[in-house]
Amino acid sequence: MKNNLTESIITGALILIAILLLNPFHFWMPDMMVMGMLTCALVFFGIFASFILREKKVDERDDVHRALAGRNAFLAGTTILMFGIVVHGYTHSVDPWLVVALIVMILVKIITRIWSDKNL
């Protein structure tokens, strides 16, 4: 992502809404507000994803930076999911969404790697 104001605002808004959806202080969130926040989160995520999909590499260095960012994001995501699975495992109530998300991330990583090795 380029460092421009619009992308920074959208990214910040997406992070803020995600944190607010956690309801950290347990003092709000009637059903209608939750639905509105979920809609906003979905819209902001769509805009954020469009920024990532529109990225174009300028040179080899830019390509390396994008690969490094993707690798770090993958490792951070899978680490958090594994941590969630382990913590829930101790309470004997592993949330299936954690496992599904981890499996999908790993499969997409492997399939993309195989495809890019064959086609690029």
Jmol script that loads the backbone (N, CA, C; Angstrom):
load data "model"
ATOM      1  N   MET A   1       0.832  -1.184   0.000  1.00  0.00           N
ATOM      2  CA  MET A   1       0.000   0.000   0.000  1.00  0.00           C
ATOM      3  C   MET A   1       0.868   1.235   0.000  1.00  0.00           C
ATOM      4  N   LYS A   2       0.484   2.177  -0.787  1.00  0.00           N
ATOM      5  CA  LYS A   2       1.188   3.448  -0.780  1.00  0.00           C
ATOM      6  C   LYS A   2       0.820   4.186   0.493  1.00  0.00           C
ATOM      7  N   ASN A   3       1.667   5.098   0.880  1.00  0.00           N
ATOM      8  CA  ASN A   3       1.383   5.886   2.074  1.00  0.00           C
ATOM      9  C   ASN A   3       0.566   7.106   1.707  1.00  0.00           C
ATOM     10  N   ASN A   4      -0.710   6.928   1.391  1.00  0.00           N
ATOM     11  CA  ASN A   4      -1.515   8.106   1.157  1.00  0.00           C
ATOM     12  C   ASN A   4      -2.600   8.185   2.228  1.00  0.00           C
ATOM     13  N   LEU A   5      -3.172   9.332   2.363  1.00  0.00           N
ATOM     14  CA  LEU A   5      -4.087   9.637   3.459  1.00  0.00           C
ATOM     15  C   LEU A   5      -5.338   8.764   3.439  1.00  0.00           C
ATOM     16  N   THR A   6      -5.929   8.552   2.274  1.00  0.00           N
ATOM     17  CA  THR A   6      -7.158   7.767   2.183  1.00  0.00           C
ATOM     18  C   THR A   6      -6.945   6.342   2.681  1.00  0.00           C
ATOM     19  N   GLU A   7      -5.872   5.698   2.239  1.00  0.00           N
ATOM     20  CA  GLU A   7      -5.591   4.329   2.664  1.00  0.00           C
ATOM     21  C   GLU A   7      -5.333   4.263   4.160  1.00  0.00           C
ATOM     22  N   SER A   8      -4.647   5.254   4.704  1.00  0.00           N
ATOM     23  CA  SER A   8      -4.387   5.280   6.147  1.00  0.00           C
ATOM     24  C   SER A   8      -5.674   5.455   6.944  1.00  0.00           C
ATOM     25  N   ILE A   9      -6.560   6.306   6.472  1.00  0.00           N
ATOM     26  CA  ILE A   9      -7.837   6.533   7.166  1.00  0.00           C
ATOM     27  C   ILE A   9      -8.689   5.273   7.133  1.00  0.00           C
ATOM     28  N   ILE A  10      -8.785   4.625   5.973  1.00  0.00           N
ATOM     29  CA  ILE A  10      -9.579   3.401   5.840  1.00  0.00           C
ATOM     30  C   ILE A  10      -9.006   2.307   6.734  1.00  0.00           C
ATOM     31  N   THR A  11      -7.692   2.153   6.734  1.00  0.00           N
ATOM     32  CA  THR A  11      -7.055   1.144   7.570  1.00  0.00           C
ATOM     33  C   THR A  11      -7.307   1.430   9.048  1.00  0.00           C
ATOM     34  N   GLY A  12      -7.147   2.667   9.461  1.00  0.00           N
ATOM     35  CA  GLY A  12      -7.408   3.037  10.858  1.00  0.00           C
ATOM     36  C   GLY A  12      -8.861   2.810  11.248  1.00  0.00           C
ATOM     37  N   ALA A  13      -9.788   3.158  10.360  1.00  0.00           N
ATOM     38  CA  ALA A  13     -11.206   2.949  10.647  1.00  0.00           C
ATOM     39  C   ALA A  13     -11.523   1.469  10.773  1.00  0.00           C
ATOM     40  N   LEU A  14     -10.944   0.639   9.913  1.00  0.00           N
ATOM     41  CA  LEU A  14     -11.166  -0.803   9.989  1.00  0.00           C
ATOM     42  C   LEU A  14     -10.648  -1.368  11.309  1.00  0.00           C
ATOM     43  N   ILE A  15      -9.475  -0.945  11.727  1.00  0.00           N
ATOM     44  CA  ILE A  15      -8.911  -1.413  13.001  1.00  0.00           C
ATOM     45  C   ILE A  15      -9.769  -0.939  14.172  1.00  0.00           C
ATOM     46  N   LEU A  16     -10.199   0.315  14.145  1.00  0.00           N
ATOM     47  CA  LEU A  16     -11.030   0.856  15.213  1.00  0.00           C
ATOM     48  C   LEU A  16     -12.356   0.101  15.328  1.00  0.00           C
ATOM     49  N   ILE A  17     -13.009  -0.149  14.202  1.00  0.00           N
ATOM     50  CA  ILE A  17     -14.277  -0.870  14.235  1.00  0.00           C
ATOM     51  C   ILE A  17     -14.066  -2.296  14.736  1.00  0.00           C
ATOM     52  N   ALA A  18     -12.984  -2.937  14.311  1.00  0.00           N
ATOM     53  CA  ALA A  18     -12.708  -4.299  14.781  1.00  0.00           C
ATOM     54  C   ALA A  18     -12.512  -4.323  16.296  1.00  0.00           C
ATOM     55  N   ILE A  19     -11.809  -3.332  16.827  1.00  0.00           N
ATOM     56  CA  ILE A  19     -11.605  -3.263  18.284  1.00  0.00           C
ATOM     57  C   ILE A  19     -12.923  -2.991  18.992  1.00  0.00           C
ATOM     58  N   LEU A  20     -13.721  -2.083  18.451  1.00  0.00           N
ATOM     59  CA  LEU A  20     -15.008  -1.775  19.071  1.00  0.00           C
ATOM     60  C   LEU A  20     -15.958  -2.970  19.033  1.00  0.00           C
ATOM     61  N   LEU A  21     -15.852  -3.804  18.007  1.00  0.00           N
ATOM     62  CA  LEU A  21     -16.698  -4.993  17.938  1.00  0.00           C
ATOM     63  C   LEU A  21     -16.366  -5.994  19.045  1.00  0.00           C
ATOM     64  N   LEU A  22     -15.165  -5.899  19.591  1.00  0.00           N
ATOM     65  CA  LEU A  22     -14.822  -6.741  20.737  1.00  0.00           C
ATOM     66  C   LEU A  22     -15.589  -6.324  21.986  1.00  0.00           C
ATOM     67  N   ASN A  23     -16.123  -5.087  21.967  1.00  0.00           N
ATOM     68  CA  ASN A  23     -16.851  -4.516  23.098  1.00  0.00           C
ATOM     69  C   ASN A  23     -16.006  -4.627  24.377  1.00  0.00           C
ATOM     70  N   PRO A  24     -14.859  -3.984  24.388  1.00  0.00           N
ATOM     71  CA  PRO A  24     -13.920  -4.188  25.492  1.00  0.00           C
ATOM     72  C   PRO A  24     -14.437  -3.736  26.853  1.00  0.00           C
ATOM     73  N   PHE A  25     -15.355  -2.796  26.897  1.00  0.00           N
ATOM     74  CA  PHE A  25     -15.818  -2.292  28.191  1.00  0.00           C
ATOM     75  C   PHE A  25     -17.218  -2.782  28.546  1.00  0.00           C
ATOM     76  N   HIS A  26     -17.828  -3.559  27.690  1.00  0.00           N
ATOM     77  CA  HIS A  26     -19.140  -4.174  27.918  1.00  0.00           C
ATOM     78  C   HIS A  26     -20.198  -3.172  28.358  1.00  0.00           C
ATOM     79  N   PHE A  27     -20.236  -2.026  27.735  1.00  0.00           N
ATOM     80  CA  PHE A  27     -21.232  -1.048  28.152  1.00  0.00           C
ATOM     81  C   PHE A  27     -22.152  -0.610  27.019  1.00  0.00           C
ATOM     82  N   TRP A  28     -21.995  -1.187  25.859  1.00  0.00           N
ATOM     83  CA  TRP A  28     -22.846  -0.775  24.768  1.00  0.00           C
ATOM     84  C   TRP A  28     -23.138  -1.937  23.860  1.00  0.00           C
ATOM     85  N   MET A  29     -23.462  -1.690  22.679  1.00  0.00           N
ATOM     86  CA  MET A  29     -23.706  -2.666  21.647  1.00  0.00           C
ATOM     87  C   MET A  29     -25.097  -3.298  21.685  1.00  0.00           C
ATOM     88  N   PRO A  30     -26.141  -2.486  21.582  1.00  0.00           N
ATOM     89  CA  PRO A  30     -27.442  -3.109  21.328  1.00  0.00           C
ATOM     90  C   PRO A  30     -27.410  -3.779  19.955  1.00  0.00           C
ATOM     91  N   ASP A  31     -28.343  -4.685  19.713  1.00  0.00           N
ATOM     92  CA  ASP A  31     -28.324  -5.473  18.479  1.00  0.00           C
ATOM     93  C   ASP A  31     -28.248  -4.621  17.218  1.00  0.00           C
ATOM     94  N   MET A  32     -28.997  -3.528  17.175  1.00  0.00           N
ATOM     95  CA  MET A  32     -28.992  -2.690  15.982  1.00  0.00           C
ATOM     96  C   MET A  32     -27.615  -2.055  15.761  1.00  0.00           C
ATOM     97  N   MET A  33     -26.960  -1.663  16.823  1.00  0.00           N
ATOM     98  CA  MET A  33     -25.627  -1.065  16.706  1.00  0.00           C
ATOM     99  C   MET A  33     -24.616  -2.110  16.239  1.00  0.00           C
ATOM    100  N   VAL A  34     -24.730  -3.329  16.736  1.00  0.00           N
ATOM    101  CA  VAL A  34     -23.825  -4.399  16.307  1.00  0.00           C
ATOM    102  C   VAL A  34     -23.980  -4.634  14.813  1.00  0.00           C
ATOM    103  N   MET A  35     -25.219  -4.679  14.332  1.00  0.00           N
ATOM    104  CA  MET A  35     -25.446  -4.884  12.900  1.00  0.00           C
ATOM    105  C   MET A  35     -24.852  -3.741  12.069  1.00  0.00           C
ATOM    106  N   GLY A  36     -25.000  -2.522  12.540  1.00  0.00           N
ATOM    107  CA  GLY A  36     -24.417  -1.379  11.847  1.00  0.00           C
ATOM    108  C   GLY A  36     -22.904  -1.435  11.834  1.00  0.00           C
ATOM    109  N   MET A  37     -22.318  -1.794  12.973  1.00  0.00           N
ATOM    110  CA  MET A  37     -20.848  -1.892  13.058  1.00  0.00           C
ATOM    111  C   MET A  37     -20.333  -3.017  12.162  1.00  0.00           C
ATOM    112  N   LEU A  38     -21.052  -4.140  12.119  1.00  0.00           N
ATOM    113  CA  LEU A  38     -20.636  -5.238  11.249  1.00  0.00           C
ATOM    114  C   LEU A  38     -20.702  -4.821   9.778  1.00  0.00           C
ATOM    115  N   THR A  39     -21.737  -4.078   9.425  1.00  0.00           N
ATOM    116  CA  THR A  39     -21.840  -3.575   8.058  1.00  0.00           C
ATOM    117  C   THR A  39     -20.683  -2.640   7.735  1.00  0.00           C
ATOM    118  N   CYS A  40     -20.383  -1.720   8.651  1.00  0.00           N
ATOM    119  CA  CYS A  40     -19.249  -0.802   8.446  1.00  0.00           C
ATOM    120  C   CYS A  40     -17.941  -1.572   8.332  1.00  0.00           C
ATOM    121  N   ALA A  41     -17.745  -2.576   9.183  1.00  0.00           N
ATOM    122  CA  ALA A  41     -16.520  -3.379   9.140  1.00  0.00           C
ATOM    123  C   ALA A  41     -16.398  -4.079   7.790  1.00  0.00           C
ATOM    124  N   LEU A  42     -17.502  -4.613   7.288  1.00  0.00           N
ATOM    125  CA  LEU A  42     -17.484  -5.292   6.002  1.00  0.00           C
ATOM    126  C   LEU A  42     -17.157  -4.325   4.868  1.00  0.00           C
ATOM    127  N   VAL A  43     -17.734  -3.140   4.897  1.00  0.00           N
ATOM    128  CA  VAL A  43     -17.469  -2.136   3.860  1.00  0.00           C
ATOM    129  C   VAL A  43     -16.008  -1.693   3.905  1.00  0.00           C
ATOM    130  N   PHE A  44     -15.517  -1.378   5.101  1.00  0.00           N
ATOM    131  CA  PHE A  44     -14.124  -0.935   5.222  1.00  0.00           C
ATOM    132  C   PHE A  44     -13.154  -2.042   4.832  1.00  0.00           C
ATOM    133  N   PHE A  45     -13.481  -3.299   5.167  1.00  0.00           N
ATOM    134  CA  PHE A  45     -12.613  -4.403   4.764  1.00  0.00           C
ATOM    135  C   PHE A  45     -12.596  -4.540   3.249  1.00  0.00           C
ATOM    136  N   GLY A  46     -13.739  -4.380   2.605  1.00  0.00           N
ATOM    137  CA  GLY A  46     -13.791  -4.441   1.145  1.00  0.00           C
ATOM    138  C   GLY A  46     -12.930  -3.367   0.503  1.00  0.00           C
ATOM    139  N   ILE A  47     -13.011  -2.159   1.034  1.00  0.00           N
ATOM    140  CA  ILE A  47     -12.184  -1.059   0.510  1.00  0.00           C
ATOM    141  C   ILE A  47     -10.708  -1.343   0.749  1.00  0.00           C
ATOM    142  N   PHE A  48     -10.369  -1.817   1.951  1.00  0.00           N
ATOM    143  CA  PHE A  48      -8.986  -2.164   2.287  1.00  0.00           C
ATOM    144  C   PHE A  48      -8.465  -3.255   1.346  1.00  0.00           C
ATOM    145  N   ALA A  49      -9.283  -4.292   1.102  1.00  0.00           N
ATOM    146  CA  ALA A  49      -8.873  -5.373   0.205  1.00  0.00           C
ATOM    147  C   ALA A  49      -8.658  -4.850  -1.210  1.00  0.00           C
ATOM    148  N   SER A  50      -9.483  -3.886  -1.635  1.00  0.00           N
ATOM    149  CA  SER A  50      -9.300  -3.332  -2.980  1.00  0.00           C
ATOM    150  C   SER A  50      -7.971  -2.585  -3.091  1.00  0.00           C
ATOM    151  N   PHE A  51      -7.535  -1.935  -2.008  1.00  0.00           N
ATOM    152  CA  PHE A  51      -6.227  -1.275  -2.031  1.00  0.00           C
ATOM    153  C   PHE A  51      -5.117  -2.310  -2.223  1.00  0.00           C
ATOM    154  N   ILE A  52      -5.225  -3.415  -1.529  1.00  0.00           N
ATOM    155  CA  ILE A  52      -4.195  -4.449  -1.629  1.00  0.00           C
ATOM    156  C   ILE A  52      -4.202  -5.086  -3.017  1.00  0.00           C
ATOM    157  N   LEU A  53      -5.394  -5.334  -3.559  1.00  0.00           N
ATOM    158  CA  LEU A  53      -5.478  -5.965  -4.872  1.00  0.00           C
ATOM    159  C   LEU A  53      -5.006  -5.041  -5.990  1.00  0.00           C
ATOM    160  N   ARG A  54      -5.098  -3.723  -5.790  1.00  0.00           N
ATOM    161  CA  ARG A  54      -4.672  -2.770  -6.818  1.00  0.00           C
ATOM    162  C   ARG A  54      -3.180  -2.481  -6.779  1.00  0.00           C
ATOM    163  N   GLU A  55      -2.473  -2.978  -5.802  1.00  0.00           N
ATOM    164  CA  GLU A  55      -1.038  -2.708  -5.703  1.00  0.00           C
ATOM    165  C   GLU A  55      -0.314  -3.213  -6.945  1.00  0.00           C
ATOM    166  N   LYS A  56       0.582  -2.410  -7.431  1.00  0.00           N
ATOM    167  CA  LYS A  56       1.417  -2.793  -8.578  1.00  0.00           C
ATOM    168  C   LYS A  56       2.875  -2.683  -8.166  1.00  0.00           C
ATOM    169  N   LYS A  57       3.656  -3.679  -8.575  1.00  0.00           N
ATOM    170  CA  LYS A  57       5.073  -3.593  -8.240  1.00  0.00           C
ATOM    171  C   LYS A  57       5.763  -2.643  -9.198  1.00  0.00           C
ATOM    172  N   VAL A  58       6.662  -1.872  -8.648  1.00  0.00           N
ATOM    173  CA  VAL A  58       7.393  -0.888  -9.442  1.00  0.00           C
ATOM    174  C   VAL A  58       8.732  -1.468  -9.879  1.00  0.00           C
ATOM    175  N   ASP A  59       9.420  -2.136  -8.954  1.00  0.00           N
ATOM    176  CA  ASP A  59      10.707  -2.735  -9.265  1.00  0.00           C
ATOM    177  C   ASP A  59      10.895  -3.969  -8.386  1.00  0.00           C
ATOM    178  N   GLU A  60      12.067  -4.576  -8.465  1.00  0.00           N
ATOM    179  CA  GLU A  60      12.331  -5.801  -7.702  1.00  0.00           C
ATOM    180  C   GLU A  60      12.289  -5.560  -6.200  1.00  0.00           C
ATOM    181  N   ARG A  61      12.768  -4.417  -5.778  1.00  0.00           N
ATOM    182  CA  ARG A  61      12.782  -4.091  -4.351  1.00  0.00           C
ATOM    183  C   ARG A  61      11.348  -4.003  -3.816  1.00  0.00           C
ATOM    184  N   ASP A  62      10.468  -3.406  -4.579  1.00  0.00           N
ATOM    185  CA  ASP A  62       9.066  -3.311  -4.196  1.00  0.00           C
ATOM    186  C   ASP A  62       8.443  -4.700  -4.099  1.00  0.00           C
ATOM    187  N   ASP A  63       8.807  -5.568  -5.016  1.00  0.00           N
ATOM    188  CA  ASP A  63       8.302  -6.938  -4.997  1.00  0.00           C
ATOM    189  C   ASP A  63       8.770  -7.671  -3.741  1.00  0.00           C
ATOM    190  N   VAL A  64      10.013  -7.466  -3.357  1.00  0.00           N
ATOM    191  CA  VAL A  64      10.542  -8.090  -2.136  1.00  0.00           C
ATOM    192  C   VAL A  64       9.827  -7.558  -0.897  1.00  0.00           C
ATOM    193  N   HIS A  65       9.564  -6.254  -0.867  1.00  0.00           N
ATOM    194  CA  HIS A  65       8.855  -5.668   0.273  1.00  0.00           C
ATOM    195  C   HIS A  65       7.447  -6.232   0.392  1.00  0.00           C
ATOM    196  N   ARG A  66       6.752  -6.393  -0.730  1.00  0.00           N
ATOM    197  CA  ARG A  66       5.405  -6.959  -0.711  1.00  0.00           C
ATOM    198  C   ARG A  66       5.437  -8.408  -0.247  1.00  0.00           C
ATOM    199  N   ALA A  67       6.424  -9.174  -0.703  1.00  0.00           N
ATOM    200  CA  ALA A  67       6.548 -10.572  -0.291  1.00  0.00           C
ATOM    201  C   ALA A  67       6.827 -10.668   1.207  1.00  0.00           C
ATOM    202  N   LEU A  68       7.683  -9.795   1.710  1.00  0.00           N
ATOM    203  CA  LEU A  68       8.003  -9.785   3.135  1.00  0.00           C
ATOM    204  C   LEU A  68       6.779  -9.417   3.971  1.00  0.00           C
ATOM    205  N   ALA A  69       6.024  -8.423   3.513  1.00  0.00           N
ATOM    206  CA  ALA A  69       4.811  -8.030   4.224  1.00  0.00           C
ATOM    207  C   ALA A  69       3.798  -9.173   4.238  1.00  0.00           C
ATOM    208  N   GLY A  70       3.643  -9.849   3.121  1.00  0.00           N
ATOM    209  CA  GLY A  70       2.727 -10.981   3.052  1.00  0.00           C
ATOM    210  C   GLY A  70       3.160 -12.123   3.947  1.00  0.00           C
ATOM    211  N   ARG A  71       4.451 -12.412   3.966  1.00  0.00           N
ATOM    212  CA  ARG A  71       4.977 -13.484   4.819  1.00  0.00           C
ATOM    213  C   ARG A  71       4.775 -13.149   6.293  1.00  0.00           C
ATOM    214  N   ASN A  72       5.073 -11.915   6.671  1.00  0.00           N
ATOM    215  CA  ASN A  72       4.893 -11.523   8.070  1.00  0.00           C
ATOM    216  C   ASN A  72       3.426 -11.534   8.470  1.00  0.00           C
ATOM    217  N   ALA A  73       2.541 -11.092   7.576  1.00  0.00           N
ATOM    218  CA  ALA A  73       1.110 -11.117   7.876  1.00  0.00           C
ATOM    219  C   ALA A  73       0.620 -12.549   8.035  1.00  0.00           C
ATOM    220  N   PHE A  74       1.079 -13.450   7.167  1.00  0.00           N
ATOM    221  CA  PHE A  74       0.692 -14.853   7.270  1.00  0.00           C
ATOM    222  C   PHE A  74       1.160 -15.451   8.593  1.00  0.00           C
ATOM    223  N   LEU A  75       2.407 -15.203   8.948  1.00  0.00           N
ATOM    224  CA  LEU A  75       2.932 -15.747  10.200  1.00  0.00           C
ATOM    225  C   LEU A  75       2.220 -15.162  11.419  1.00  0.00           C
ATOM    226  N   ALA A  76       1.916 -13.871  11.390  1.00  0.00           N
ATOM    227  CA  ALA A  76       1.195 -13.259  12.503  1.00  0.00           C
ATOM    228  C   ALA A  76      -0.212 -13.845  12.628  1.00  0.00           C
ATOM    229  N   GLY A  77      -0.907 -13.987  11.497  1.00  0.00           N
ATOM    230  CA  GLY A  77      -2.256 -14.535  11.511  1.00  0.00           C
ATOM    231  C   GLY A  77      -2.291 -15.965  12.003  1.00  0.00           C
ATOM    232  N   THR A  78      -1.392 -16.798  11.485  1.00  0.00           N
ATOM    233  CA  THR A  78      -1.386 -18.201  11.916  1.00  0.00           C
ATOM    234  C   THR A  78      -0.943 -18.337  13.365  1.00  0.00           C
ATOM    235  N   THR A  79      -0.047 -17.475  13.823  1.00  0.00           N
ATOM    236  CA  THR A  79       0.378 -17.517  15.225  1.00  0.00           C
ATOM    237  C   THR A  79      -0.788 -17.192  16.155  1.00  0.00           C
ATOM    238  N   ILE A  80      -1.540 -16.162  15.829  1.00  0.00           N
ATOM    239  CA  ILE A  80      -2.691 -15.790  16.648  1.00  0.00           C
ATOM    240  C   ILE A  80      -3.742 -16.892  16.639  1.00  0.00           C
ATOM    241  N   LEU A  81      -3.994 -17.477  15.476  1.00  0.00           N
ATOM    242  CA  LEU A  81      -4.965 -18.570  15.400  1.00  0.00           C
ATOM    243  C   LEU A  81      -4.510 -19.773  16.219  1.00  0.00           C
ATOM    244  N   MET A  82      -3.226 -20.122  16.116  1.00  0.00           N
ATOM    245  CA  MET A  82      -2.715 -21.239  16.924  1.00  0.00           C
ATOM    246  C   MET A  82      -2.818 -20.941  18.411  1.00  0.00           C
ATOM    247  N   PHE A  83      -2.513 -19.707  18.795  1.00  0.00           N
ATOM    248  CA  PHE A  83      -2.626 -19.309  20.191  1.00  0.00           C
ATOM    249  C   PHE A  83      -4.076 -19.464  20.656  1.00  0.00           C
ATOM    250  N   GLY A  84      -5.029 -19.025  19.829  1.00  0.00           N
ATOM    251  CA  GLY A  84      -6.443 -19.165  20.163  1.00  0.00           C
ATOM    252  C   GLY A  84      -6.853 -20.620  20.287  1.00  0.00           C
ATOM    253  N   ILE A  85      -6.361 -21.462  19.386  1.00  0.00           N
ATOM    254  CA  ILE A  85      -6.685 -22.886  19.442  1.00  0.00           C
ATOM    255  C   ILE A  85      -6.130 -23.517  20.708  1.00  0.00           C
ATOM    256  N   VAL A  86      -4.897 -23.176  21.059  1.00  0.00           N
ATOM    257  CA  VAL A  86      -4.284 -23.733  22.276  1.00  0.00           C
ATOM    258  C   VAL A  86      -5.032 -23.265  23.522  1.00  0.00           C
ATOM    259  N   VAL A  87      -5.333 -21.972  23.609  1.00  0.00           N
ATOM    260  CA  VAL A  87      -6.040 -21.446  24.782  1.00  0.00           C
ATOM    261  C   VAL A  87      -7.418 -22.093  24.910  1.00  0.00           C
ATOM    262  N   HIS A  88      -8.151 -22.179  23.793  1.00  0.00           N
ATOM    263  CA  HIS A  88      -9.460 -22.833  23.846  1.00  0.00           C
ATOM    264  C   HIS A  88      -9.330 -24.324  24.088  1.00  0.00           C
ATOM    265  N   GLY A  89      -8.239 -24.920  23.647  1.00  0.00           N
ATOM    266  CA  GLY A  89      -8.012 -26.342  23.879  1.00  0.00           C
ATOM    267  C   GLY A  89      -7.904 -26.669  25.360  1.00  0.00           C
ATOM    268  N   TYR A  90      -7.320 -25.755  26.128  1.00  0.00           N
ATOM    269  CA  TYR A  90      -7.210 -25.969  27.574  1.00  0.00           C
ATOM    270  C   TYR A  90      -8.569 -25.944  28.270  1.00  0.00           C
ATOM    271  N   THR A  91      -9.532 -25.251  27.675  1.00  0.00           N
ATOM    272  CA  THR A  91     -10.885 -25.222  28.253  1.00  0.00           C
ATOM    273  C   THR A  91     -11.788 -26.259  27.588  1.00  0.00           C
ATOM    274  N   HIS A  92     -11.233 -27.067  26.699  1.00  0.00           N
ATOM    275  CA  HIS A  92     -11.955 -28.131  25.994  1.00  0.00           C
ATOM    276  C   HIS A  92     -13.127 -27.598  25.178  1.00  0.00           C
ATOM    277  N   SER A  93     -12.958 -26.417  24.601  1.00  0.00           N
ATOM    278  CA  SER A  93     -14.013 -25.849  23.750  1.00  0.00           C
ATOM    279  C   SER A  93     -13.390 -25.075  22.596  1.00  0.00           C
ATOM    280  N   VAL A  94     -12.700 -25.793  21.712  1.00  0.00           N
ATOM    281  CA  VAL A  94     -12.042 -25.143  20.583  1.00  0.00           C
ATOM    282  C   VAL A  94     -13.109 -24.656  19.607  1.00  0.00           C
ATOM    283  N   ASP A  95     -13.046 -23.383  19.290  1.00  0.00           N
ATOM    284  CA  ASP A  95     -13.984 -22.781  18.348  1.00  0.00           C
ATOM    285  C   ASP A  95     -13.651 -23.274  16.940  1.00  0.00           C
ATOM    286  N   PRO A  96     -14.618 -23.890  16.256  1.00  0.00           N
ATOM    287  CA  PRO A  96     -14.329 -24.414  14.914  1.00  0.00           C
ATOM    288  C   PRO A  96     -13.876 -23.349  13.925  1.00  0.00           C
ATOM    289  N   TRP A  97     -14.294 -22.106  14.117  1.00  0.00           N
ATOM    290  CA  TRP A  97     -13.883 -21.036  13.200  1.00  0.00           C
ATOM    291  C   TRP A  97     -12.376 -20.797  13.256  1.00  0.00           C
ATOM    292  N   LEU A  98     -11.779 -20.962  14.411  1.00  0.00           N
ATOM    293  CA  LEU A  98     -10.329 -20.805  14.512  1.00  0.00           C
ATOM    294  C   LEU A  98      -9.616 -21.855  13.662  1.00  0.00           C
ATOM    295  N   VAL A  99     -10.078 -23.097  13.776  1.00  0.00           N
ATOM    296  CA  VAL A  99      -9.457 -24.195  13.028  1.00  0.00           C
ATOM    297  C   VAL A  99      -9.688 -24.022  11.527  1.00  0.00           C
ATOM    298  N   VAL A 100     -10.906 -23.658  11.137  1.00  0.00           N
ATOM    299  CA  VAL A 100     -11.217 -23.467   9.719  1.00  0.00           C
ATOM    300  C   VAL A 100     -10.373 -22.333   9.142  1.00  0.00           C
ATOM    301  N   ALA A 101     -10.259 -21.232   9.871  1.00  0.00           N
ATOM    302  CA  ALA A 101      -9.462 -20.101   9.380  1.00  0.00           C
ATOM    303  C   ALA A 101      -7.997 -20.501   9.210  1.00  0.00           C
ATOM    304  N   LEU A 102      -7.453 -21.247  10.158  1.00  0.00           N
ATOM    305  CA  LEU A 102      -6.063 -21.697  10.066  1.00  0.00           C
ATOM    306  C   LEU A 102      -5.869 -22.615   8.859  1.00  0.00           C
ATOM    307  N   ILE A 103      -6.769 -23.559   8.681  1.00  0.00           N
ATOM    308  CA  ILE A 103      -6.667 -24.488   7.551  1.00  0.00           C
ATOM    309  C   ILE A 103      -6.756 -23.736   6.225  1.00  0.00           C
ATOM    310  N   VAL A 104      -7.697 -22.803   6.107  1.00  0.00           N
ATOM    311  CA  VAL A 104      -7.848 -22.039   4.862  1.00  0.00           C
ATOM    312  C   VAL A 104      -6.592 -21.225   4.582  1.00  0.00           C
ATOM    313  N   MET A 105      -6.034 -20.585   5.599  1.00  0.00           N
ATOM    314  CA  MET A 105      -4.809 -19.800   5.386  1.00  0.00           C
ATOM    315  C   MET A 105      -3.669 -20.677   4.889  1.00  0.00           C
ATOM    316  N   ILE A 106      -3.505 -21.837   5.498  1.00  0.00           N
ATOM    317  CA  ILE A 106      -2.418 -22.734   5.108  1.00  0.00           C
ATOM    318  C   ILE A 106      -2.647 -23.275   3.702  1.00  0.00           C
ATOM    319  N   LEU A 107      -3.880 -23.690   3.388  1.00  0.00           N
ATOM    320  CA  LEU A 107      -4.170 -24.211   2.050  1.00  0.00           C
ATOM    321  C   LEU A 107      -3.957 -23.151   0.971  1.00  0.00           C
ATOM    322  N   VAL A 108      -4.420 -21.949   1.210  1.00  0.00           N
ATOM    323  CA  VAL A 108      -4.241 -20.884   0.216  1.00  0.00           C
ATOM    324  C   VAL A 108      -2.760 -20.582   0.021  1.00  0.00           C
ATOM    325  N   LYS A 109      -1.998 -20.585   1.096  1.00  0.00           N
ATOM    326  CA  LYS A 109      -0.552 -20.354   0.989  1.00  0.00           C
ATOM    327  C   LYS A 109       0.108 -21.433   0.133  1.00  0.00           C
ATOM    328  N   ILE A 110      -0.215 -22.695   0.397  1.00  0.00           N
ATOM    329  CA  ILE A 110       0.385 -23.808  -0.347  1.00  0.00           C
ATOM    330  C   ILE A 110      -0.052 -23.791  -1.810  1.00  0.00           C
ATOM    331  N   ILE A 111      -1.357 -23.620  -2.046  1.00  0.00           N
ATOM    332  CA  ILE A 111      -1.873 -23.620  -3.420  1.00  0.00           C
ATOM    333  C   ILE A 111      -1.301 -22.457  -4.215  1.00  0.00           C
ATOM    334  N   THR A 112      -1.215 -21.282  -3.604  1.00  0.00           N
ATOM    335  CA  THR A 112      -0.641 -20.125  -4.296  1.00  0.00           C
ATOM    336  C   THR A 112       0.824 -20.360  -4.620  1.00  0.00           C
ATOM    337  N   ARG A 113       1.532 -20.952  -3.701  1.00  0.00           N
ATOM    338  CA  ARG A 113       2.957 -21.229  -3.930  1.00  0.00           C
ATOM    339  C   ARG A 113       3.149 -22.207  -5.079  1.00  0.00           C
ATOM    340  N   ILE A 114       2.345 -23.276  -5.101  1.00  0.00           N
ATOM    341  CA  ILE A 114       2.432 -24.258  -6.190  1.00  0.00           C
ATOM    342  C   ILE A 114       2.081 -23.600  -7.514  1.00  0.00           C
ATOM    343  N   TRP A 115       1.001 -22.812  -7.542  1.00  0.00           N
ATOM    344  CA  TRP A 115       0.578 -22.152  -8.771  1.00  0.00           C
ATOM    345  C   TRP A 115       1.652 -21.189  -9.274  1.00  0.00           C
ATOM    346  N   SER A 116       2.218 -20.388  -8.361  1.00  0.00           N
ATOM    347  CA  SER A 116       3.223 -19.408  -8.799  1.00  0.00           C
ATOM    348  C   SER A 116       4.509 -20.085  -9.259  1.00  0.00           C
ATOM    349  N   ASP A 117       4.869 -21.229  -8.659  1.00  0.00           N
ATOM    350  CA  ASP A 117       6.060 -21.946  -9.123  1.00  0.00           C
ATOM    351  C   ASP A 117       5.859 -22.478 -10.539  1.00  0.00           C
ATOM    352  N   LYS A 118       4.644 -22.868 -10.876  1.00  0.00           N
ATOM    353  CA  LYS A 118       4.374 -23.407 -12.206  1.00  0.00           C
ATOM    354  C   LYS A 118       4.202 -22.318 -13.257  1.00  0.00           C
ATOM    355  N   ASN A 119       3.574 -21.196 -12.877  1.00  0.00           N
ATOM    356  CA  ASN A 119       3.165 -20.206 -13.858  1.00  0.00           C
ATOM    357  C   ASN A 119       4.005 -18.939 -13.912  1.00  0.00           C
ATOM    358  N   LEU A 120       4.805 -18.676 -12.941  1.00  0.00           N
ATOM    359  CA  LEU A 120       5.564 -17.426 -12.962  1.00  0.00           C
ATOM    360  C   LEU A 120       7.045 -17.651 -13.143  1.00  0.00           C
TER     361      LEU A 120
END
end "model"
wireframe off; spacefill off
backbone 0.3
color backbone group
